[in-house]
Amino acid sequence: MNIDEIRELDGKYYMNTFGERIPVAFKSGSGIKLESTEGETYYDFFAGIAVNCLGHGHKRLTEELCDQVKNLMHTSSVYYIENQAHLAKILVENSCADRVFFGNTGAEANEGAIKIAKKYFYDRGIDKTEFITLKNSFHGRTLATVAATGQEKYQKPYKPLMEKFIHVEANNCEGLSGAVGEKTAGIMLELIQGESGVRPLSKEFVDLAAYLAKKFNAFLIIDEVQTGIGRTGKLFAYEHYGIEPDIFTLAKGLGGGITIGAVCARGRAAEAFKPGDHGTTFGGNPLSTRAGLVVMDELLNNGVLKNAEEVGSYLISGLESIAERSGSIAEIRGKGLMIGVEFKEDMAKEIGNKLFDKKILVGVVGTKVLRIVPPLIITKNEADILISALDELL
Ligand SMILES: *Cc1c(COP(=O)(O)O)cnc(C)c1O
């Protein structure tokens, strides 16, 4: 099918939640390149919203997944699953967590985190049912995670929402101190807010959240769905802040493109679920956990994590030097390969479109920000493609 035929089918049969999509469909990919149905090659600095960390058509990931598909895809968690147990071990050994539970998406992982906190206090007869989250946060599209998400546009049609999520301003220490109290079960944060434009939290604010969680016997929950798995140049973004969350969640990068999510918990949070408290049909199946095993091994033992840090710094400094020369950029934000370019004027869409015309894919957030989240295997030469294109445009 060509793009016009695909668009016609989509327009007629698919629920219209995405509005007018970017008018392209892809049929194959290799590294950071994608080939469209019209035979054109694009450079992917978006990675399917920070998902395809090993790029497209990664040789080892493809081979191991083909092998897994041939042997076994799904058995249910009624039975033991070797890849599931093995991936849980790798995540625990490389994080502050003691135990892991796999689901399929980021929203599901965050639901798991919320349930762990509720279950822990319920079991002890402690009246803690409130959660603190941030304005402009994003935690998913299920009803509980929409309630957690601090953006009116996602919540409005679905009210009344699940009690009780209190949204405080990011980096406003006074606001946070005023909101946390005896009823607080958890404080849930993205350390770099992704969907609202790559906005990092200050160290001071995160330290305060950790302090308040401890003081009020609440769980510190870090949503690493986007920032985790090497995206920021460290395996988990919490490492940049020198904190150890009670619970953190993963999804996007963990399967390198295969759907998998994880809720990872430490200490008392790791023991909160008892048999029957939580479950899943698909979560942690042999296929998705095989993908996770390859991704983790490539990151930790094949240089991909180091590459993300190095090329991330290179790309950020390249973008910063453009910002110095051109008067139109307000700020370059982010860490590793999670980068936001904020313009002074409402020109993000126009620049995003012009980059698209140059066959370069980036994300556009709101009216002012470009979100740049390429595969973690990107080389410096490939990073230069975006740097020179932006330089030319600005
Ligand atoms: C994408 C994202 C989610 C939701 O993940 P889904 O897989 O779409 O459910 C949650 N939190 C953060 C920080 C995200 O970036």
The ligand as a Tripos MOL2 file, in Angstrom:
@<TRIPOS>MOLECULE
LIG
   15    15     1     0     0
SMALL
NO_CHARGES

@<TRIPOS>ATOM
      1 C1          5.2530    7.3290   27.8260 C.3       1 LIG1
      2 C2          5.1910    7.5530   29.2680 C.ar      1 LIG1
      3 C3          4.2420    6.8920   30.0720 C.ar      1 LIG1
      4 C4          3.1620    5.9960   29.4960 C.3       1 LIG1
      5 O1          3.6700    4.8810   28.8540 O.3       1 LIG1
      6 P1          2.6700    4.0070   27.9390 P.3       1 LIG1
      7 O2          3.5320    2.8560   27.5060 O.co2     1 LIG1
      8 O3          2.2310    4.8770   26.8090 O.co2     1 LIG1
      9 O4          1.5510    3.5900   28.7980 O.co2     1 LIG1
     10 C5          4.2980    7.0950   31.4330 C.ar      1 LIG1
     11 N1          5.2060    7.9040   31.9900 N.ar      1 LIG1
     12 C6          6.1290    8.5520   31.2540 C.ar      1 LIG1
     13 C7          7.1290    9.4280   31.9230 C.3       1 LIG1
     14 C8          6.1440    8.4140   29.8710 C.ar      1 LIG1
     15 O5          7.0300    9.0800   29.1330 O.3       1 LIG1
@<TRIPOS>BOND
     1     1     2 1
     2     2     3 ar
     3     2    14 ar
     4     3     4 1
     5     3    10 ar
     6     4     5 1
     7     5     6 1
     8     6     7 2
     9     6     8 1
    10     6     9 1
    11    10    11 ar
    12    11    12 ar
    13    12    13 1
    14    12    14 ar
    15    14    15 1
@<TRIPOS>SUBSTRUCTURE
     1 LIG1         1 GROUP 0 **** ****
